[in-house]
Amino acid sequence: MTFGVNMTGPDNATLQMLQMLQSSALAVVLPAAYSLVVLVSIPGNLFALWVLCRHIGPRSPSVIFMINLSVTDLLLATVLPFQIYYHCNGHHWVFGRPLCNVVTVAFYANMYGSILSMTCISVDRFLGVVHPLSSARWRRRRYAVGLCTGCWLLLLAALFPLARTDLTYAVDALGIVTCFDVLKWTMLPGLAMWAIFLFTIFVVLFLIPFLVTVACYTATITQLLRTADRHGQGQRRRSVRLAAVVLLSFVTCFAPNNFVLLVHMVSRLFLGRSYYHVYKLTLSLSCLNNCLDPFVYYFASREFQLRLRDYLGYGRLPSDSQEARRDSVFSARTTLSARSGSNGHGDGLVPTPGPGLKTQESVL
């Protein structure tokens, strides 16, 4: 979005930005990137939901977070066709004000929802690998459901100013009606409120989750590398690679977009310059994360691999070790010996150290 539109119309910086958006490069890159996301994300995440819900089940916090992430990815992919048509149509919105608000709020809620979901997964993996015993009482299904609900309430509250205002704007000089690309100053009462709103979104919905995710996966990888005796060589190697892939995906897809947004906000609010065209390019990059999530699930779970190979007619996976056959990386639960197992409570176990204790940790 760009700012600085008052009652007299858009300023020169806004008009120049809109002309940049209508350039041939952006007109091709943005629809192509969003089309790729739709074509890959919808079938990939539908398959992921089918495996997660029917064949694995929401029996652990990790799976609940992954179900939430898959739903988030699907919701984002369903609103992208409107964005594709909008960009192909010269950034001229023809679907009316209500649908512009719905698409915009859904787009950003689901993008930041993906960030929060991946952060929840990283924290759950950190607790499961680094503090498996002391954290067991908190790694339960009801807490995971409550955390997912809290994340969505936070998103809706943060994006409420967008939901209650008119996000369309008629640019008479160019003969187009924009959707969210141009925002009126009157949307919020004054420059200070604009700064608070935008910086709150950046810090709360990106920067803090970003730092938490980096810290958790760094600690998780370090712990896995140090505990060769506790994790078999094959499983340990896969765990480290998977954590590295997820962390790389988070950093490359979400970080550029949000840091460019920070530069654009500061420049537009205080310096009168706009980098919105760069922000739009990196926004398409953040959406590509939707294409990566199904592949992460595939590499994380033997159930996914088996189901996909069955559909492709390749049969069962060759076993790489007895440990790989025994442990599902989605189990994310602690199993006790027969004597200790009788003391489980409801939706999770609170393990106590002992010779009969075996941990089976999800590695995502």
C-alpha positions as CSV (number, residue, x, y, z in Angstrom):
1,M,0.0,0.0,0.0
2,T,1.0,3.6,-0.5
3,F,0.0,6.6,1.6
4,G,-0.4,10.3,1.2
5,V,-3.7,10.5,-0.6
6,N,-5.8,13.4,0.7
7,M,-9.0,15.0,-0.3
8,T,-7.4,16.7,-3.4
9,G,-6.2,13.4,-4.9
10,P,-3.0,11.3,-5.1
11,D,0.4,13.1,-5.0
12,N,3.1,12.8,-7.6
13,A,4.9,9.9,-5.8
14,T,1.7,7.9,-5.7
15,L,1.0,8.5,-9.4
16,Q,4.6,7.5,-10.3
17,M,4.2,4.3,-8.2
18,L,1.0,3.3,-9.9
19,Q,2.7,3.8,-13.3
20,M,5.5,1.6,-12.2
21,L,3.0,-1.1,-11.2
22,Q,1.5,-1.0,-14.7
23,S,4.9,-1.6,-16.3
24,S,5.3,-4.7,-18.4
25,A,7.7,-6.5,-16.0
26,L,5.4,-6.3,-12.9
27,A,2.3,-7.0,-15.1
28,V,3.9,-10.4,-16.0
29,V,5.8,-11.3,-12.9
30,L,3.0,-10.8,-10.3
31,P,0.3,-12.8,-12.2
32,A,2.8,-15.6,-13.1
33,A,3.9,-15.9,-9.4
34,Y,0.4,-16.0,-8.1
35,S,-0.7,-18.5,-10.7
36,L,2.1,-20.8,-9.7
37,V,1.0,-20.6,-6.1
38,V,-2.6,-21.4,-7.0
39,L,-1.6,-24.4,-9.2
40,V,0.8,-25.9,-6.7
41,S,-0.7,-24.9,-3.3
42,I,-4.3,-25.9,-3.7
43,P,-3.7,-29.6,-4.7
44,G,-0.7,-29.9,-2.5
45,N,-2.4,-28.6,0.6
46,L,-5.6,-30.5,-0.1
47,F,-3.5,-33.7,-0.1
48,A,-1.7,-32.5,3.0
49,L,-5.0,-32.0,4.8
50,W,-6.3,-35.3,3.7
51,V,-3.3,-37.1,5.1
52,L,-3.1,-35.0,8.3
53,C,-6.8,-35.3,9.2
54,R,-7.7,-38.8,8.0
55,H,-4.5,-40.9,8.2
56,I,-2.6,-39.2,10.9
57,G,-5.2,-37.3,13.0
58,P,-4.8,-34.3,15.2
59,R,-3.2,-36.3,18.0
60,S,-0.3,-34.0,18.8
61,P,0.3,-30.2,18.9
62,S,2.6,-30.4,15.8
63,V,-0.1,-32.0,13.7
64,I,-2.7,-29.4,14.9
65,F,-0.3,-26.6,13.9
66,M,0.3,-28.2,10.5
67,I,-3.4,-28.5,9.9
68,N,-3.8,-24.9,10.8
69,L,-1.0,-24.0,8.4
70,S,-2.5,-26.0,5.6
71,V,-5.9,-24.3,6.1
72,T,-4.1,-21.0,6.1
73,D,-2.3,-21.8,2.8
74,L,-5.5,-22.9,1.2
75,L,-7.4,-19.7,2.2
76,L,-4.6,-17.6,0.8
77,A,-4.6,-19.6,-2.5
78,T,-8.4,-19.2,-2.9
79,V,-8.2,-15.3,-3.0
80,L,-5.2,-15.2,-5.3
81,P,-7.3,-15.5,-8.5
82,F,-8.8,-12.1,-7.8
83,Q,-5.3,-10.7,-7.4
84,I,-4.3,-12.3,-10.7
85,Y,-7.1,-10.7,-12.6
86,Y,-6.5,-7.4,-10.9
87,H,-2.9,-7.3,-12.0
88,C,-3.6,-8.6,-15.5
89,N,-6.3,-5.9,-15.8
90,G,-3.8,-3.1,-15.3
91,H,-4.4,-2.8,-11.6
92,H,-8.0,-1.9,-12.2
93,W,-10.4,-3.4,-9.6
94,V,-13.8,-4.4,-11.0
95,F,-15.3,-6.5,-8.2
96,G,-16.5,-3.7,-5.9
97,R,-15.6,-2.4,-2.4
98,P,-16.9,-5.3,-0.2
99,L,-14.9,-8.0,-2.1
100,C,-11.8,-5.8,-2.1
101,N,-12.0,-5.7,1.7
102,V,-12.6,-9.4,1.9
103,V,-9.7,-10.3,-0.4
104,T,-7.3,-7.9,1.2
105,V,-8.0,-8.9,4.8
106,A,-7.9,-12.6,3.8
107,F,-4.7,-12.2,1.9
108,Y,-2.8,-10.5,4.8
109,A,-4.4,-12.5,7.5
110,N,-3.4,-15.7,5.9
111,M,0.1,-14.6,5.1
112,Y,0.8,-13.5,8.6
113,G,-1.2,-16.5,9.9
114,S,1.4,-18.7,8.1
115,I,4.2,-16.9,9.9
116,L,2.5,-17.4,13.3
117,S,1.8,-21.1,12.5
118,M,5.4,-21.8,11.5
119,T,6.5,-20.0,14.7
120,C,4.2,-22.2,16.8
121,I,5.7,-25.3,15.1
122,S,9.2,-24.1,15.7
123,V,8.5,-23.5,19.4
124,D,6.9,-27.0,19.7
125,R,9.9,-28.6,18.1
126,F,12.3,-26.7,20.3
127,L,10.4,-27.8,23.4
128,G,10.1,-31.4,22.2
129,V,13.8,-31.8,21.3
130,V,15.6,-29.5,23.9
131,H,13.2,-29.8,26.9
132,P,11.1,-33.0,26.2
133,L,10.3,-33.8,29.8
134,S,9.7,-30.5,31.4
135,S,7.6,-29.3,28.5
136,A,5.4,-32.4,28.1
137,R,2.6,-31.0,30.3
138,W,2.2,-28.0,28.0
139,R,2.5,-29.8,24.7
140,R,-1.1,-31.0,24.6
141,R,-3.8,-30.8,22.0
142,R,-6.1,-28.4,23.9
143,Y,-3.2,-25.9,24.3
144,A,-2.4,-26.1,20.6
145,V,-6.0,-25.5,19.7
146,G,-6.2,-22.5,22.1
147,L,-2.9,-21.1,20.7
148,C,-4.2,-21.4,17.1
149,T,-7.4,-19.6,18.1
150,G,-5.5,-16.9,19.9
151,C,-3.3,-16.3,16.8
152,W,-6.4,-15.8,14.6
153,L,-7.9,-13.4,17.1
154,L,-4.7,-11.4,17.1
155,L,-4.7,-11.3,13.3
156,L,-8.3,-10.1,13.1
157,A,-7.7,-7.4,15.8
158,A,-4.5,-6.2,14.0
159,L,-6.2,-6.0,10.6
160,F,-9.4,-4.5,11.9
161,P,-8.6,-1.0,10.5
162,L,-8.4,-2.5,7.0
163,A,-11.7,-4.4,7.4
164,R,-13.7,-1.3,8.4
165,T,-12.6,1.1,5.7
166,D,-13.0,1.5,2.0
167,L,-9.8,0.1,0.4
168,T,-10.7,1.0,-3.2
169,Y,-9.6,4.3,-4.7
170,A,-10.5,5.8,-8.1
171,V,-7.4,7.3,-9.8
172,D,-9.0,9.5,-12.4
173,A,-5.6,10.5,-13.9
174,L,-5.0,6.9,-14.9
175,G,-8.6,5.8,-15.4
176,I,-8.4,2.9,-12.9
177,V,-9.8,1.9,-9.5
178,T,-7.2,0.4,-7.2
179,C,-7.7,-2.1,-4.4
180,F,-5.4,-1.5,-1.4
181,D,-2.6,-0.1,-3.5
182,V,-3.7,3.4,-2.5
183,L,-4.8,4.2,1.0
184,K,-6.5,7.4,2.2
185,W,-4.9,9.4,5.0
186,T,-8.4,9.6,6.6
187,M,-8.3,5.8,7.2
188,L,-6.5,6.6,10.5
189,P,-6.5,9.9,12.5
190,G,-3.1,11.3,11.8
191,L,0.5,10.4,11.0
192,A,1.2,9.1,14.6
193,M,-1.6,6.5,14.3
194,W,-0.4,5.4,10.9
195,A,3.1,4.8,12.3
196,I,1.7,2.9,15.3
197,F,-0.5,0.8,13.1
198,L,2.2,-0.2,10.6
199,F,5.0,-0.7,13.0
200,T,2.8,-2.8,15.3
201,I,2.1,-5.1,12.4
202,F,5.7,-5.3,11.5
203,V,6.9,-6.0,15.0
204,V,4.1,-8.2,16.4
205,L,3.2,-10.2,13.3
206,F,6.7,-10.5,11.8
207,L,9.8,-9.4,13.7
208,I,9.0,-11.2,17.0
209,P,7.9,-14.4,15.3
210,F,10.9,-14.2,13.0
211,L,13.4,-13.9,15.9
212,V,11.6,-16.7,17.8
213,T,11.7,-19.0,14.8
214,V,15.3,-18.4,14.1
215,A,16.3,-18.9,17.8
216,C,14.2,-22.1,18.2
217,Y,15.4,-23.8,15.1
218,T,19.0,-22.8,15.8
219,A,18.8,-24.3,19.2
220,T,17.0,-27.4,17.8
221,I,19.6,-28.1,15.2
222,T,22.4,-27.5,17.8
223,Q,20.8,-30.0,20.2
224,L,20.3,-32.6,17.5
225,L,23.9,-32.4,16.4
226,R,25.1,-32.8,20.0
227,T,22.9,-35.8,20.9
228,A,24.0,-38.5,18.5
229,D,23.4,-41.3,21.0
230,R,19.8,-40.2,21.6
231,H,18.8,-40.0,17.9
232,G,19.9,-42.5,15.3
233,Q,22.3,-41.3,12.7
234,G,19.7,-41.5,9.9
235,Q,16.9,-39.8,11.8
236,R,19.3,-37.2,13.2
237,R,20.5,-36.3,9.8
238,R,17.0,-36.0,8.4
239,S,15.9,-33.9,11.4
240,V,18.7,-31.4,10.9
241,R,18.1,-31.1,7.2
242,L,14.4,-30.6,7.7
243,A,14.9,-27.9,10.3
244,A,17.3,-26.2,8.0
245,V,14.9,-26.3,5.1
246,V,12.0,-24.9,7.1
247,L,14.2,-22.1,8.5
248,L,15.5,-21.3,5.0
249,S,12.0,-21.2,3.7
250,F,10.9,-18.8,6.5
251,V,13.9,-16.5,6.0
252,T,13.8,-16.4,2.1
253,C,10.1,-16.1,1.7
254,F,8.9,-13.8,4.5
255,A,11.9,-11.8,5.6
256,P,12.6,-9.9,2.3
257,N,8.9,-8.8,2.0
258,N,8.6,-7.5,5.6
259,F,12.0,-5.7,5.7
260,V,11.2,-4.0,2.4
261,L,7.8,-3.1,3.9
262,L,9.7,-1.4,6.8
263,V,11.9,0.6,4.4
264,H,8.8,1.6,2.4
265,M,6.9,2.7,5.5
266,V,9.7,4.9,6.8
267,S,10.4,6.4,3.4
268,R,6.7,7.0,2.6
269,L,5.7,8.4,5.9
270,F,8.7,10.6,6.7
271,L,10.7,11.1,3.5
272,G,8.0,11.3,0.8
273,R,9.5,8.4,-1.2
274,S,8.0,5.2,-2.3
275,Y,9.4,1.7,-2.8
276,Y,6.0,0.1,-3.3
277,H,6.9,-1.6,-6.6
278,V,9.8,-3.4,-4.8
279,Y,7.4,-4.4,-2.0
280,K,4.9,-5.9,-4.5
281,L,7.6,-8.0,-6.0
282,T,8.7,-9.4,-2.6
283,L,5.1,-9.9,-1.7
284,S,4.8,-12.4,-4.5
285,L,7.9,-14.1,-3.1
286,S,6.3,-14.5,0.3
287,C,3.3,-16.2,-1.3
288,L,5.6,-18.8,-2.8
289,N,6.0,-20.3,0.7
290,N,2.6,-21.9,0.1
291,C,4.2,-24.0,-2.6
292,L,6.9,-25.2,-0.2
293,D,4.8,-26.3,2.8
294,P,3.4,-29.5,1.1
295,F,7.0,-30.5,0.3
296,V,8.1,-29.9,3.9
297,Y,5.3,-32.2,5.0
298,Y,6.4,-34.8,2.6
299,F,10.0,-34.8,3.8
300,A,8.8,-34.7,7.4
301,S,6.5,-37.7,7.4
302,R,6.8,-41.3,6.2
303,E,3.0,-41.4,6.1
304,F,3.1,-38.7,3.4
305,Q,5.8,-40.5,1.5
306,L,3.9,-43.8,1.6
307,R,0.6,-42.3,0.6
308,L,2.2,-40.4,-2.3
309,R,4.1,-43.4,-3.5
310,D,0.9,-45.5,-3.4
311,Y,-0.9,-43.0,-5.6
312,L,2.0,-42.9,-8.0
313,G,2.3,-46.7,-8.1
314,Y,5.8,-46.9,-6.7
315,G,4.9,-49.1,-3.7
316,R,6.4,-48.9,-0.2
317,L,9.5,-47.0,0.7
318,P,12.7,-48.9,1.2
319,S,13.5,-49.0,4.9
320,D,16.6,-47.1,5.8
321,S,16.9,-48.3,9.4
322,Q,14.9,-50.1,12.1
323,E,14.5,-46.7,13.8
324,A,12.9,-45.2,10.8
325,R,10.4,-48.0,10.6
326,R,9.6,-47.6,14.3
327,D,9.4,-43.9,14.7
328,S,7.0,-41.6,12.9
329,V,8.3,-38.1,12.8
330,F,4.8,-36.8,13.3
331,S,4.3,-38.8,16.6
332,A,5.4,-35.8,18.8
333,R,4.5,-37.7,21.9
334,T,6.3,-39.5,24.7
335,T,5.6,-43.2,25.2
336,L,6.2,-44.9,28.5
337,S,6.7,-48.5,29.4
338,A,3.6,-50.5,30.3
339,R,4.0,-49.7,33.9
340,S,4.3,-45.9,33.4
341,G,1.8,-45.7,30.5
342,S,-1.1,-46.4,32.8
343,N,-0.7,-43.0,34.3
344,G,-1.5,-41.0,31.1
345,H,-3.9,-38.1,31.3
346,G,-6.5,-37.3,28.7
347,D,-4.9,-35.7,25.7
348,G,-1.2,-35.9,26.7
349,L,1.2,-37.7,29.0
350,V,3.4,-36.2,31.7
351,P,6.5,-38.4,31.6
352,T,8.8,-39.1,34.5
353,P,12.4,-40.1,33.9
354,G,13.1,-43.7,34.1
355,P,14.7,-46.6,32.3
356,G,11.5,-47.4,30.4
357,L,11.2,-44.0,28.9
358,K,11.5,-43.6,25.1
359,T,11.0,-40.3,23.3
360,Q,9.5,-40.1,19.8
361,E,9.8,-36.5,18.6
362,S,8.5,-34.8,15.6
363,V,11.3,-33.0,13.9
364,L,9.4,-30.2,12.1
